[in-house]
């Protein structure tokens, strides 16, 4: 969704690093050292043993994961792994107590191939604007020049959110659907499939009035660069406000001070607001929960059902006093029974000092974006060029349903979760000027049933953010249609997914050989993507990071 100037990155990167790209392999999902199976934190309602991967590497990922995510299911946490170790029945085949095995497993213990019923799955990408972890990776590698990703979170779906996919925008008030697909080379039963749900274009002139509460961490830990970044973020926000907007400020350390309350700005760079921003100073302890309680109290007092009601939490994520009440945040996300008071969480510390998990948890509950601002340029990108994308909503509670021919399953997935049960997949909001992009690898146990006339169908349902009217769009494509399309964006999605998964594998590597092997899938995927999109700045950035990490 964002763009930035890469000239400074080129200047800081040794030329030999750019020449260190190894040759490309067969595809972006090869298993030679990169993580395989579902990404971290993903859940699946399918049987057959996908399970949920628990990464166990302390990388800051949240979620209650079970099992180790082995794609074949090995009995250590996967649901329905088909290994026979928890099956009931006597195994004599006479039907006495053998119902589960006879209906779902072959004689070898493998799941039976259902080549009759269509496969219907529900997909979730996480909040479409959460995008903290790829910025932290870039900052660690290209700015700090470090080859260690220890402690840096790698949430795969945030990489798909952060990097841009220029699918066409939807008509005003609507969403639009797009798909790309191609067979995986050398794998006759496997395809790469990419789906996109795009929103309408919203210009600054079209943005609805905004009621904004700035919840600002002014504790002692914010002294120095964090405070400078907090102020720069506030300046970028102030520059993009308009007549008709209102703004409030609560400063918090172990005490909470309402500096402004429901103040109507005169336009961009309002003098009163700008003065309050420049007066900000750090000192005291960090009671993040107290700051949020006070911020939400202020937001409720100034709440206006006809405006976009937002609370922007800017902090290093420290919490050395008080507690953090996640339920409080979730309740306020639905305050007023309408559009709610959604949170945008902004991290402004060096990644080594940043409490990513806490900030990610509170913004997840607050139904908003989690972003990381390591420098002034990122502050102006997120809250300047992409102000409407970060702060507004085009579709509430977007749910995506995918129908595939019998025998198909998802074996790799870029989003946070998918399931055959819609109740297990939480709908997500979609911002304007944005796209939810899902990249998955799918395979079938019945390849003989697949031809050019086989179809996939995608249905997106959502609520209008103002009228709460339920809406739906549905589109079907044949395999033949999808094979004939331009695959540039699919190749980019494969590269982004392989890059994120390779970073997770890299974090677990113990030596240079393992690190090289971990990155090989990403190198294999980036080459065809750059060939298809040679001027794509996102792919160039990824290639630079990979080159810098490669031993």
C-alpha positions in Angstrom: 0.0 0.0 0.0 2.9 2.4 0.5 5.8 3.6 -1.6 9.2 5.1 -0.5 12.4 6.3 -2.1 15.0 3.5 -2.3 17.9 5.7 -3.3 19.2 5.9 0.3 18.9 2.1 0.6 21.1 1.6 -2.5 23.7 4.0 -1.0 23.9 2.0 2.2 24.1 -1.4 0.6 27.5 -2.8 -0.5 27.5 -3.5 -4.2 28.8 -7.1 -3.6 25.6 -7.8 -1.6 23.5 -6.9 -4.7 25.5 -9.3 -6.7 25.1 -12.2 -4.3 21.7 -13.3 -5.5 21.8 -17.1 -6.2 20.1 -18.6 -9.2 16.4 -19.2 -9.2 14.8 -22.6 -8.4 11.6 -24.2 -9.5 9.1 -22.1 -7.4 8.6 -19.9 -4.5 7.5 -22.7 -2.2 10.4 -25.1 -2.3 11.1 -27.0 0.9 14.9 -26.8 0.9 15.3 -25.1 4.2 12.3 -22.7 4.1 9.4 -23.2 6.4 6.7 -25.4 4.9 3.1 -26.0 5.7 0.9 -23.3 7.0 2.3 -20.0 8.3 2.6 -19.0 11.9 -0.6 -18.5 13.7 -2.8 -19.9 11.0 -5.7 -22.1 11.7 -7.7 -24.5 9.6 -11.0 -26.2 9.9 -10.0 -28.8 7.2 -9.4 -32.4 8.2 -6.3 -34.2 7.1 -3.8 -32.7 9.5 -3.0 -29.1 8.6 -3.0 -28.1 12.3 -1.8 -24.8 13.6 1.8 -23.9 13.6 3.4 -22.9 16.9 6.7 -21.3 16.0 8.2 -21.4 19.5 10.9 -19.0 18.5 9.9 -16.0 20.5 9.4 -13.8 17.4 6.6 -11.9 18.9 3.7 -13.7 17.1 0.5 -13.8 19.0 -2.3 -16.4 19.0 -2.9 -19.7 20.7 -1.3 -22.1 18.4 -1.6 -25.9 18.8 0.5 -28.5 17.1 3.6 -28.0 15.1 2.1 -27.3 11.7 3.5 -30.3 9.9 1.6 -30.5 6.6 1.1 -34.2 6.9 0.1 -34.2 10.5 2.3 -36.1 12.9 0.1 -36.4 16.0 1.7 -33.7 18.1 -1.1 -31.2 18.2 -2.8 -31.5 14.8 -6.5 -32.1 14.6 -7.6 -35.0 12.6 -4.1 -36.0 11.5 -5.1 -39.5 10.4 -2.2 -41.3 12.0 -4.4 -43.7 13.8 -3.0 -43.0 17.3 -6.2 -41.7 18.7 -8.7 -43.6 16.6 -11.5 -45.6 18.2 -12.6 -49.0 17.0 -11.0 -52.4 16.8 -9.7 -52.1 13.3 -11.2 -55.4 12.1 -13.2 -53.7 9.4 -16.5 -55.3 10.5 -18.0 -51.9 11.3 -18.0 -52.5 15.1 -16.5 -49.3 16.4 -14.7 -48.5 13.1 -17.0 -45.8 11.8 -14.5 -43.0 12.0 -11.8 -44.9 10.2 -14.0 -46.4 7.5 -15.5 -43.0 6.6 -12.5 -40.8 6.7 -9.4 -43.0 6.2 -8.0 -45.5 3.8 -6.4 -48.8 4.9 -3.0 -47.0 5.1 -4.4 -44.4 7.5 -4.4 -41.6 4.9 -7.5 -39.5 4.5 -9.9 -40.7 1.8 -10.1 -38.4 -1.3 -13.5 -36.8 -1.4 -14.0 -36.4 -5.2 -17.7 -35.6 -4.9 -18.3 -32.6 -2.8 -17.1 -29.0 -3.5 -14.7 -27.6 -1.0 -15.9 -24.4 0.7 -13.5 -22.4 2.9 -13.6 -19.1 4.6 -10.5 -16.9 4.6 -9.2 -14.2 6.9 -6.1 -11.9 6.3 -6.0 -10.3 9.7 -6.8 -6.6 9.7 -6.1 -5.4 6.2 -3.9 -2.6 7.5 -1.7 -4.3 10.1 1.8 -4.0 8.7 4.4 -3.5 11.5 6.7 -6.6 11.1 8.0 -6.0 7.5 9.0 -2.5 8.5 10.9 -3.9 11.5 12.7 -6.4 9.3 13.7 -3.7 6.8 14.9 -1.4 9.6 17.0 -4.2 11.2 18.6 -5.3 8.0 19.0 -2.2 5.7 19.2 0.6 8.3 21.0 -1.1 11.1 23.0 -3.4 8.8 22.4 -6.4 11.0 22.3 -10.0 9.9 20.3 -11.1 12.9 16.5 -11.2 13.0 16.4 -12.2 16.7 13.3 -10.8 18.4 11.9 -9.3 15.1 8.3 -10.5 14.6 7.5 -12.1 11.2 3.7 -12.2 10.7 3.2 -13.4 7.2 -0.1 -11.7 6.5 1.4 -8.3 7.4 3.9 -8.6 4.6 0.9 -9.2 2.2 -0.7 -6.1 3.7 2.4 -3.9 3.5 3.6 -4.5 0.0 1.3 -3.1 -2.7 -0.8 -5.1 -5.2 -2.2 -2.8 -7.9 -5.4 -4.6 -8.7 -8.1 -2.2 -10.1 -10.2 -0.3 -7.5 -13.9 -1.0 -6.9 -16.7 1.3 -7.8 -17.8 3.8 -5.2 -19.5 2.0 -2.3 -18.6 -1.5 -3.6 -15.9 -4.1 -3.4 -14.4 -5.9 -6.4 -12.9 -9.5 -6.8 -9.9 -10.6 -8.7 -8.1 -13.9 -9.1 -4.9 -15.3 -10.6 -3.8 -18.9 -10.9 -1.1 -21.1 -12.5 0.1 -24.7 -12.1 3.2 -25.2 -10.0 6.0 -26.4 -12.3 6.7 -30.1 -11.9 3.7 -30.6 -9.6 0.7 -31.8 -11.8 -1.7 -31.8 -8.8 -0.7 -28.3 -7.4 -1.5 -24.7 -8.3 -0.7 -21.3 -7.0 -3.9 -19.3 -6.5 -4.1 -15.6 -5.6 -7.3 -13.8 -4.7 -7.9 -10.1 -4.1 -10.7 -8.1 -2.7 -10.3 -4.4 -3.6 -12.1 -1.3 -2.2 -13.1 2.0 -3.6 -10.8 5.0 -4.1 -11.1 7.7 -1.5 -9.4 11.1 -1.9 -8.8 13.6 0.9 -11.7 15.7 -0.4 -14.0 12.6 -0.2 -13.0 11.6 3.3 -15.8 11.9 5.9 -15.3 14.2 8.9 -13.1 12.6 11.6 -13.3 12.7 15.3 -9.8 11.8 16.4 -8.3 11.1 19.9 -4.5 11.1 20.1 -3.4 8.9 23.1 0.2 9.9 23.5 2.8 8.1 25.6 4.9 10.8 27.3 6.6 8.5 29.8 10.3 8.6 30.5 11.1 5.7 28.1 9.9 7.9 25.2 12.7 10.4 25.8 14.9 11.2 22.7 14.2 9.6 19.4 10.9 8.0 20.3 9.5 11.4 21.4 10.8 12.9 18.2 9.0 10.3 16.1 5.8 10.7 18.1 5.9 14.4 17.4 6.6 13.8 13.7 3.7 11.4 13.5 1.4 14.0 15.1 2.6 16.6 12.6 1.8 14.4 9.7 -1.7 13.7 11.1 -2.2 17.5 11.7 -1.2 18.3 8.2 -4.0 16.0 6.8 -6.9 17.1 9.0 -9.5 19.4 7.4 -12.2 21.8 8.5 -14.9 19.8 10.1 -12.6 17.4 11.9 -12.2 17.4 15.7 -9.2 16.4 17.6 -8.5 15.5 21.3 -5.2 14.8 23.0 -4.6 12.7 26.2 -1.0 12.6 27.4 -0.2 9.7 29.7 2.6 8.4 31.8 1.5 7.3 35.3 -1.0 10.3 35.1 -3.3 11.3 32.4 -3.8 14.9 31.1 -6.4 15.9 28.6 -4.6 18.6 26.6 -7.4 19.1 24.1 -11.0 17.8 24.2 -13.2 17.9 21.1 -11.3 20.7 19.6 -12.6 21.7 16.0 -9.6 22.3 13.8 -9.6 25.1 11.3 -7.9 23.0 8.7 -4.5 21.5 8.0 -1.7 22.4 10.4 -4.1 24.1 12.8 -2.1 26.5 15.0 -3.5 25.5 18.4 -3.0 21.8 17.6 0.5 22.4 16.3 1.4 24.3 19.5 0.2 21.4 21.7 2.3 19.0 19.6 5.5 21.0 20.0 4.9 21.3 23.8 5.0 17.5 24.3 7.8 16.2 26.6 8.7 12.8 28.1 8.8 12.0 31.8 7.4 9.5 34.4 6.4 5.9 34.4 4.4 4.0 31.7 0.8 3.1 32.6 -0.4 2.1 29.1 -3.8 0.8 30.4 -4.4 4.0 32.3 -3.7 5.9 29.1 -6.1 3.8 27.1 -8.8 4.1 29.7 -8.5 7.8 29.7 -8.2 7.9 25.9 -11.4 5.9 25.5 -13.2 8.0 28.1 -12.4 11.1 26.1 -13.3 9.4 22.8 -16.7 8.4 24.2 -17.4 11.9 25.4 -16.7 13.4 22.0 -18.2 10.5 20.0 -20.2 11.5 16.9 -22.1 8.8 15.0 -21.8 10.9 11.8 -18.0 11.0 11.9 -15.1 8.5 11.7 -14.2 8.0 15.4 -10.6 6.9 15.9 -8.1 6.7 18.7 -4.4 6.7 17.7 -2.2 5.2 20.3 1.5 6.3 19.9 3.9 4.5 22.2 7.0 2.4 22.5 4.7 -0.3 23.9 6.2 -0.2 27.3 4.0 -0.9 30.3 5.7 -0.8 33.7 2.7 0.4 35.7 -0.9 -0.7 35.7 -2.4 -3.5 33.5 -3.6 -3.7 30.0 -7.3 -4.5 29.7 -7.8 -6.1 26.3 -11.6 -6.5 26.9 -11.8 -2.7 27.4 -10.3 -2.2 24.0 -12.6 -4.7 22.3 -15.7 -3.2 23.9 -14.8 0.2 22.6 -14.3 -1.1 19.1 -18.1 -1.7 19.1 -19.0 1.4 21.1 -22.3 3.0 20.1 -23.4 -0.1 18.1 -22.2 1.6 15.0 -18.8 2.2 13.3 -17.2 2.1 16.8 -14.1 3.7 18.1 -11.3 1.9 16.2 -7.7 2.0 17.2 -4.6 2.7 15.2 -1.4 1.6 17.1 1.8 3.3 16.3 5.2 2.0 17.5 7.9 4.5 17.7 10.9 2.8 19.3 14.0 1.1 18.0 12.9 -2.4 17.1 15.1 -3.9 19.8 13.3 -1.9 22.5 9.8 -2.1 21.0 7.1 -4.2 22.8 5.6 -5.5 19.6 3.4 -8.2 21.1 1.6 -5.8 23.4 1.0 -3.2 20.7 -0.2 -5.9 18.3 -2.5 -7.3 20.9 -4.1 -4.0 21.7 -4.6 -3.0 18.1 -6.0 -6.4 17.2 -8.6 -6.0 19.9 -9.2 -2.4 18.8 -10.1 -3.4 15.2 -7.4 -1.2 13.7 -4.0 -1.1 12.2 -0.7 -1.8 13.8 2.1 0.2 12.3 5.8 0.8 13.1 7.4 4.2 12.5 11.2 4.0 12.7 11.8 7.3 10.9 10.2 10.5 9.7 9.7 9.2 6.1 7.6 6.3 7.4 5.5 8.6 9.5 4.6 10.8 6.5 4.0 7.7 4.3 1.5 6.1 6.7 -0.2 9.3 7.9 0.5 11.5 4.9 0.3 9.8 1.5 -1.8 7.0 2.9 -3.9 8.9 5.5 -7.3 7.7 4.2 -6.0 4.2 3.8 -4.8 4.1 7.4 -7.7 5.9 9.1 -10.9 5.2 7.1 -13.0 2.1 6.4 -14.6 1.1 3.1 -16.2 -2.2 4.1 -17.0 -3.5 7.6 -16.8 -7.2 8.5 -15.6 -8.4 5.2 -15.9 -12.2 4.9 -14.4 -14.1 2.0 -15.7 -17.5 0.9 -13.7 -19.7 -1.6 -15.3 -22.7 -3.3 -13.0 -25.1 -5.1 -13.7 -28.4 -7.0 -13.9 -31.7 -5.1 -10.6 -33.0 -3.8 -8.8 -29.7 -3.4 -7.2 -28.3 -0.2 -5.1 -25.4 0.8 -1.5 -26.5 1.7 0.1 -23.0 2.0 -1.7 -19.8 3.0 -0.7 -16.2 3.3 -3.5 -15.1 5.7 -4.0 -15.5 9.4 -6.6 -18.2 9.3 -8.9 -20.3 7.1 -11.6 -22.8 8.0 -14.6 -24.7 6.6 -16.6 -23.2 9.5 -17.4 -19.5 9.0 -17.8 -19.1 12.7 -14.1 -19.9 13.2 -13.0 -17.1 10.9 -13.4 -13.5 12.2 -14.5 -11.0 9.5 -12.2 -8.1 8.9 -12.5 -4.5 7.9 -11.2 -3.2 4.6 -9.8 0.3 4.2 -10.3 2.5 1.1 -7.5 2.5 -1.5 -6.6 -1.0 -0.4 -6.8 -4.7 -1.2 -7.1 -7.9 0.8 -4.8 -10.3 -1.0 -4.7 -14.0 -0.3 -2.0 -16.1 -1.8 -2.3 -19.9 -1.4 -0.9 -23.1 -2.8 -3.7 -25.6 -3.5 -3.5 -29.2 -4.4 -6.0 -31.9 -5.3 -6.2 -35.6 -4.6 -8.2 -36.1 -7.8 -6.2 -34.5 -10.6 -8.0 -36.5 -13.2 -11.1 -34.5 -12.5 -9.5 -31.1 -13.3 -9.7 -29.6 -16.8 -10.0 -26.1 -18.2 -13.7 -26.0 -17.4 -13.2 -26.7 -13.7 -14.3 -23.6 -11.7 -13.5 -21.7 -8.5 -16.0 -19.2 -7.0 -15.3 -16.4 -4.6 -18.0 -14.6 -2.6 -17.3 -11.5 -0.5 -19.9 -10.2 2.0 -19.6 -7.0 3.9 -21.5 -4.2 5.6 -21.6 -0.6 4.3 -19.6 1.5 6.9 -22.3 4.1 7.1 -25.7 2.4 6.5 -24.7 -1.0 7.8 -26.5 -2.5 4.8 -25.3 -6.0 4.0 -23.7 -6.4 0.6 -22.4 -9.3 -1.4 -20.4 -9.9 -4.6 -19.7 -13.2 -6.3 -17.5 -14.2 -9.2 -16.5 -17.5 -10.8 -13.6 -18.3 -13.1 -12.7 -21.4 -14.9 -9.2 -22.9 -14.6 -8.8 -22.1 -18.3 -9.7 -18.4 -17.8 -7.3 -18.0 -14.9 -4.4 -19.7 -16.8 -4.7 -17.2 -19.6 -4.3 -14.1 -17.4 -1.3 -12.0 -16.7 0.4 -13.6 -13.7 2.6 -10.7 -12.6 0.7 -10.0 -9.4 0.5 -13.7 -8.6 4.3 -14.0 -9.0 4.7 -11.0 -6.7 2.4 -12.6 -4.1 4.4 -15.8 -4.3 7.6 -13.8 -3.8 6.2 -11.9 -0.8 5.0 -15.1 0.8 8.2 -17.0 0.2 10.2 -14.1 1.5 8.2 -14.0 4.8 8.3 -17.7 5.3 12.1 -17.8 4.5 12.6 -15.1 7.2 10.9 -17.3 9.7 13.1 -20.2 8.7 16.2 -17.9 8.8 15.4 -17.0 12.5 15.7 -20.7 13.4 18.9 -21.3 11.5 22.0 -22.2 13.6 24.8 -21.6 11.0 25.5 -20.0 7.7 24.6 -23.2 5.7 21.2 -23.3 7.3 20.7 -19.6 6.7 21.5 -20.0 3.0 19.1 -22.9 2.8 16.4 -20.9 4.6 16.6 -18.1 2.1 16.7 -20.3 -1.0 12.9 -20.4 -1.5 12.7 -16.6 -1.4 15.5 -16.3 -3.9 13.8 -18.8 -6.1 10.5 -16.8 -6.0 11.9 -13.3 -6.4 13.6 -14.0 -9.7 10.5 -14.7 -11.8 8.6 -12.0 -10.0 11.2 -9.4 -10.9 11.3 -10.7 -14.5 7.5 -10.1 -14.7 7.6 -6.8 -12.8 11.1 -5.3 -13.4 10.2 -1.8 -12.0 8.5 -2.9 -8.8 10.0 -1.1 -5.9 8.7 -3.6 -3.4 10.4 -6.5 -5.1 13.6 -4.5 -5.3 13.5 -3.9 -1.5 12.9 -7.6 -0.8 15.8 -8.5 -3.1 18.1 -6.0 -1.3 17.1 -7.4 2.1 17.7 -11.0 1.0 21.1 -10.1 -0.5 22.1 -8.4 2.8 21.1 -11.5 4.8 22.7 -14.1 2.6 25.9 -15.3 4.2 
